[in-house]
Amino acid sequence: MSPRIDPEALDVESPSFRAWKKNILLLWKTAAQNKYAHIFMHPVTDDLAPGYSSTVRRPIDLTTIKRKIDTNEIRTTAHFHRDMLLMFHNALMYNNASHSVYSYTVAMMTDVMEIIKAFYSSHNHAPDKHLQKTISRSRAASVASVASQ
C-alpha cells in the first residue's frame, strides 16, 4: 500500500498535487454530466426558488465547486466531498419530498457518492469519520424518500 498523500500539505505546483487536481476535476466532470446536473450547475436565486436565501445558509452549486477546485480553495478529496454533500443537502432541505427536484437530488446524490466512494477506494483511503456519519445519514434520507413515494 502506498502512503496516503495529503494534497493540502503539497505545494500547488508539485506533481502530486497536480495529479490529484486532475483526478478531482475528472470526478467533478463526471458529476456535472449526470442527467440531473443541470439543476445544480448554477447558483439558486430567490427568483427561481422563493425564500431560498433565507432557508439555505451556505448555498453552493457545481460551478462554484469547479471554481473552488480551479483556484485551489478545494485542496483535498474530503473538502470536495463535503461541498458536494452540502449541495445535495441544501436541495433536500429546501424541496419537499414530493417535489421532483427532491427525487432528482436523491438519484444524483446516490450516483455521485458511489463515484466518490470508488475514488477514495482507488486512492487507498477512506473519508474521515464525520463524513462517514454524513454519508450514513444521506443514505438513510434516500431510503426514507424512496419508501415514502
N, C-alpha and C positions, 0 to 999 in steps of 0.2 A: 504494500500500500504506500503510495507516495504521500509525503507530508502535505497537509492542508495549507494552502496559500491564502492568506487574508489580503484581498485586494486593497482594503482600506489602508493597510500598512505599506503598500507599494507605491513607488513613485509612478505618477500617471504616464510617464514616458517609458517605464520598464516593459520589457517584452511580456512578462506575466500579466501585468495589468491590462495591456493592450489585448492580449489573448482573451482574458476574462471579459473585457468590454465587448469584444467582437461576438463572443458567445451569448452574452446577455442581450445584445442587440438582436441577435437571431431569435432568441426567446421572445423578446418584445414583438418582433415582426410576426412570429407565429401567432401570438395573441391578437395582434392587430389584423390578422387575416381571418379570424374566427367569423362565422356567419353573423354573429350579433355584435361584432366590434364597432360597427358604425354608431351604436348607441353610446359608446364610451369614448369615441375619438376626440371630442372637443368638450370644453367646459360646459356644464349645465348652467343655463341662465334662468332667472325668475320668469322671463317671458315664456320659455319652454316649459318650465315646471314651477308654477306659482308657489312661493314660500320656500323654495329650495334653500336659499341662502340663510334662512332663519332656522331651518331644520338640520342642515348639514354644516357642521363647523369646520371641517377640513376637506373641502372639495378637491378632487383630483380626477384626472382623465388620462387617456392613453397618450395624447400629445404632450401633456405636462410631464408624464413619466419619461417619455422619449427625450425631452429637453433636459431633464434631470440626469439622464444617462450621458447625453452628449456633453454636458457641462461638468461632468464628474461629481455632481452632487450625490448621485447614487453611485456608491463605490463597493457595495457588497451585494451578494445574492440575497441575503436576508433583508436588506433595505428595499431592493426591488420587490421581493415577495410581500413585504409589509405594505408597500404602496399599491400593489395590485389588489391585495385583500381589502385595503381601505376603499379603493374604488368600488369594488363589489359590495362591500358592506354599506357604503353610502346609498347605493341604488336599492339595496334590500330594505334599508331603514326608511327611505323616502317613499317607496312604492308599496302599495297594498299588495298582499299575497295574491289577490285575484287579478291584479294588473298584468298584462302581457310582459311588460318590462321586468317585472319581478321574476317570472319564469324564464325569460331570456337570460337574466343575470345568473340565475341558478345554473342554467345549462352552460353558459360560458365560463363561469367560475369553476365548475366541475372539470371542464376540459383544461383550462389554464392551470389549475392546481395540480392536475396529473402531469402536465408538462414540466412544471416547476419541480415536482417531486422527482421526476426522471432526471432532471438537470442536477439536483442535489446528489442523487444516486451515482450518476456518471462522474461526479467530481469528488466522490468519496467523503461526503459529509452530509449531515442532516440539519434541518432547521433547528434553531435554538428552542428551548423548552417553551418560551412564551408563544412562539409561532406554532409549535405543535399543538398547544391548547387552542389557539385561534383556529387552526385547521380543523380540529375536532368539533369546535362549535359551529364552524361553517358547514361541515358535513351534516351535523345534526339539524341545522336550519334547512339544508337542502332536502333531507329526508322528510322533515316535517312539512315542507312546502309541497312536495310531491304527494304525500299522504293526504293532505287537505284538499287536493284537486280532484 
